[in-house]
Amino acid sequence: MRRLRVLAPLWVASVAGLLCLASAASAQPSADQVLTDLGYSASDKQRVLGGEYVSGKLQAVSERNLTFAVAFLVKTSPDAIVKEIMAGNLITADPQVKQYGKLGAEGNLSDLAELQITADEANALSRAEPGEKVNLSASEMAAFKAVPGAPVQAIRQQLQRTLLARYQAYRESGLNGIAPYDRGDGRPADVASDLRKATQAAKGLQEHMPGFHAVLLGYPGATLSGMEQQFFWTKSIIRGKPTYVLTHILVASDGAARAVARREYYVSAGYDAEQSLAGFLPVEGGTIVVYMSHVFTEQVAGTGGSLKRSIGSRVMADQMKEIFDAGRKKIER
């Protein structure tokens, strides 16, 4: 990704910094003021205000971590963007998403009624083995194997039960409720540890919005007055492979500004987990969005990892900008 003339720590603190700026100023800050405080050059500012996506640098927290950071302008209010996100209206901005739905507070199999799978997908689930091709715990694999040769409907129902159990465990225990993936030979993939590292790395958020930071680390035990949250499931086809994802979205407000956390605490294949933070700050002409993401995958660890992470981050940046562009068009129309 292109480097901005801005220090990496500034990106780590940018969500909190934007919100502090919004609350400290009695009048709505201008786009020029916001971008200056974030360290942008005059040309960078013009690019953002002109509708470009201007990339930044975000420090990885492990050898399994791909990162992405960007700033851009959306011609509507922060509240309008949040309403679209919480309603699920922007999910299909990602063309890879084929099915999705909301999960209720208690969670019920009916929440997953729209989830459909093919015969090939059912066969793959029933034959799942420990390793990096699929993200399941040992007990989850055993549950699928208990119905070998079963009709597609039986495997589909087991998938619904598996996703519901994952959701309910997370709702009850947060990060501590995330079961590791079985990689075989006693090598679990500890997704909770990855997400915890991504949260702990947000030092600016911890300093300026400690309550919201505490919620991300201590959910559901930690709470924050006025916070909104929503849960979704999605089925995507990523590089030709079905991927089932469970997502938690949290929103904190500071005046007209918003801080949004998006956590993919279960991903069935392709990568292990993802957490992003976004700051939405009202400016003249719309909203400045600063977005930062940590994606975790074992595919970029080990020998040649540095090159893999560099290439992977560039690919991810290109894909995310396409998704943002589609979402921005939906919001601004």
Residue, then its C-alpha position, 0 to 999 in steps of 0.5 A: m500500500r502507498r505510504l502517506r506522510v503520516l506516522a503509523p501510530l497516528w493511524v492506530a489512534s485516529v478513530a479516537g482522535l477524530l472523536c475527541l476532535a469532534s467533542a472538543a470543538s464547539a463548531q463542526p470542524s472543517a475537512d481541512q482541519v481534520l485531515t491536518d490533525l491526522g497528518y495529511s499533506a495538502s495534496d493528500k487532503q485534496r485527494v480525499l476531498g475529491g473522492e479518492y481512497v487514500s491508504g495509510k500504514l497500520q502495524a501488524v500484531s503478528e506474523r499471521n496478520l494482514t492490515f489495511a488502513v484508509a481515509f475517504l469521504v462519504k457525502t452523507s452524515p455519520d448517523a445515516i451511514v450507521k443506520e445503513i450498516m446496522a440495518g444490513n443494507l451495505i452487506t451486499a456491497d461485497p459481491q462475494v456475499k450470497q446470503y445473509g441474515k440477522l441473529g436475534a438477542e437469544g439466538n434461534l435456528s429460525d434466524l438461520a432459516e435462509l441459509q442454504i447449501t449445495a450437495d457439494e458443500a454438504n459433502a465437504l462439511s461431512r468430510a472435513e478433517p483437521g488442518e488449514k482448509v476448514n475452520l472447525s473445532a474437533s467436536e464440530m467436525a465429529a458432529f458433521k461426521a456423525v451424519p455421513g451420507a446424510p441428505v443435504q438437508a441434514i448437513r444444512q441443519q447441522l451447519q445451522r446448529t454449529l453456527l448458532a452454538r458459536y453465536q450463543a457461546y460468543r454472546e455468553s462469554g465474548l472472546n473467551g467463548i470462541a472455540p479454537y480451530d482444530r489444525g491437527d497434531g495438537r495445533p489449535a488456532d486461537v482466534a480469541s488471542d488474535l482478536r484480543k491482540a488487535t484490540q490491545a493494539a488500539k492504544g489511542l482508542q484505549e486512551h481516548m475512549p476507554g469505555f468502548h475499548a473495554v467493551l471490545l476486550g470484555y464483551p459481554g461483561a463490559t458495557l457502555s451507555g448508549m452503545e448499539q450492537q447488531f449480529f449478522w451471519t453471511k454466506s460468501i463465495i470467496r475464490g470459489k469456496p463457500t465461507y460462512v461468517l458470524t459478525h458482531i458490530l458495535v457503535a459508540s457515539d460522541g455527539a454527531a461522530r461515531a466509532v464503529a467496531r466490526r468483528e468477524y469472530y467466526v469464519s469457516a474457511g479462507y482466513d481465520a478472523e477479522q476486526s476493523l475499527a472505523g471513525f465517522l466524523p461529520v465535516e462540511g459536505g459529508t463524513i470523513v471515514v477513517y477505517m483500519s482492519h486486521v485480518f488473520t490467516e495462517q497462509v501468510a505465516g512462516t517462510g516468505g511470510s513478509l512477502k506474503r503479507s505485503i502481497g496479501s495486504r495489497v490484494m485486500a486493500d484493492q478488494m476493500k476499496e471496491i467494496f467501499d465504493a459500491g457501499r458509498k454509491k448505495i448511500e449517496r444515491 
